[in-house]
Amino acid sequence: MKNRERAIVVSAFVVLIFAWLGFLLHVSPCFAGSGLGAVFGIAGAVLMLIPLIYVFAKRIPFLRDRIEHYVSLQTWLSIHIYAGLIGALLALIHTGHKYVSLVGITLTASMLLVVVSGIVLRYLTPFVNLDLKDKLVLLQTARGDLDHAWGASEKSASHVTPLAEGVADLEYSIRTHELLKRWFSGTLVLHIVISVAFYALLAAHIASGIYFGLRWWS
């Protein structure tokens, strides 16, 4: 199931990236303000608000207990990811690849950064943590073998040297993984900060759309 989810998410992410780069081939200046463009924009905004349910449920015990009574938090995490990806794709369609205003460009960039950092946290961080755990176990075993080899007087240098090199390689690999783990911790902070900025920009974008829309109707 995890492999299937990963394949779906990666495929959607690739589509999202190519959809963003579509401005190199296509620009529709009036699509965002059209009726169909508005439908895509509203649908995308609604879908991108759904991930907030998981965010609040994860951090508010009372809300988490209420939600988990019906749907597990793990399921909400999957919904969090799918809704964010599909919402971002609909939002890109809504733009018509017209990136001219500073607010629009910043909103689109922050949205893509939220998606990228979220995928890194969801799929790369657990892999690094699991790999680090496995290598720590291997290092413990390798050090035991090396100590045993050093203690056995009949062991020659040709037998001890490969063991020592293996321990050194594992120690270097573990230090690299620990560095990646610290980097991913920073990615979590970045993901949260950019998410806050994104939702603030999204609220401003929606408010301005409503304001100018009402003025147009009046």
WOGINOR-V926518 format. One record per pair of residues at least 12 apart in sequence whose ideal C-beta (glycine too) atoms are under 7 Angstrom apart, sorted by the first residue. I is the first residue (numbers start at 0). J is the second residue. D is the distance in Angstrom with one decimal. If there is no record, write none. Layout:
I_J_D, I_J_D
This chain:
4_77_6.5, 5_122_5.9, 8_80_6.0, 8_84_6.7, 8_118_6.6, 11_84_4.5, 12_84_6.7, 12_118_6.0, 14_88_6.6, 15_84_6.4, 15_87_5.8, 15_88_5.4, 15_114_6.6, 18_88_5.9, 18_91_4.7, 19_91_5.8, 19_111_6.3, 21_96_5.2, 22_96_3.7, 22_98_6.1, 25_96_5.5, 26_95_6.8, 26_96_4.9, 26_97_5.7, 27_95_3.5, 27_96_6.6, 27_97_6.6, 28_95_6.8, 28_97_5.1, 30_95_3.2, 31_93_5.7, 31_94_5.8, 31_95_5.2, 31_97_6.2, 36_93_5.5, 36_95_6.4, 39_89_5.0, 39_92_4.8, 39_93_4.1, 40_90_6.8, 40_93_3.8, 42_89_5.1, 43_86_4.7, 43_89_3.4, 43_90_3.7, 43_93_5.7, 44_201_6.5, 44_205_6.3, 46_82_4.7, 46_85_5.5, 46_86_3.1, 46_89_6.6, 47_83_6.2, 47_86_3.7, 47_87_6.9, 47_90_7.0, 47_201_6.9, 49_78_6.6, 49_82_4.0, 50_79_4.4, 50_82_5.7, 50_83_5.0, 52_75_6.4, 53_75_4.4, 53_76_5.9, 53_79_3.9, 56_72_6.4, 56_75_6.2, 57_72_6.6, 80_117_6.9, 80_121_6.3, 83_114_6.2, 83_117_6.5, 84_114_6.5, 87_110_5.4, 87_114_5.4, 90_110_6.3, 94_107_6.6, 102_200_6.6, 102_203_6.9, 102_204_6.6, 105_200_6.1, 106_200_4.4, 106_201_6.6, 106_204_5.8, 109_193_5.4, 109_196_5.4, 109_197_4.1, 109_200_6.2, 110_197_5.7, 112_193_5.0, 113_190_6.7, 113_193_5.3, 113_194_5.3, 113_197_5.3, 116_186_5.5, 116_189_5.7, 116_190_4.0, 116_193_6.6, 117_190_6.0, 119_186_5.6, 120_183_6.8, 120_186_6.0, 120_187_5.9, 120_190_6.0, 123_183_7.0, 124_183_4.6, 127_176_5.8, 127_179_5.1, 127_180_5.9, 127_183_6.6, 128_180_6.7, 130_176_6.3, 131_173_6.6, 131_176_4.2, 131_177_6.9, 131_180_6.6, 134_169_5.9, 134_172_5.8, 134_173_5.3, 134_176_6.7, 135_173_6.5, 137_169_6.0, 138_166_6.9, 138_169_4.5, 138_170_6.7, 138_173_6.4, 141_162_6.8, 141_165_5.4, 141_166_4.9, 141_169_5.9, 142_166_5.9, 144_162_5.6, 145_162_4.5, 145_163_6.0, 145_166_5.5, 148_162_5.5
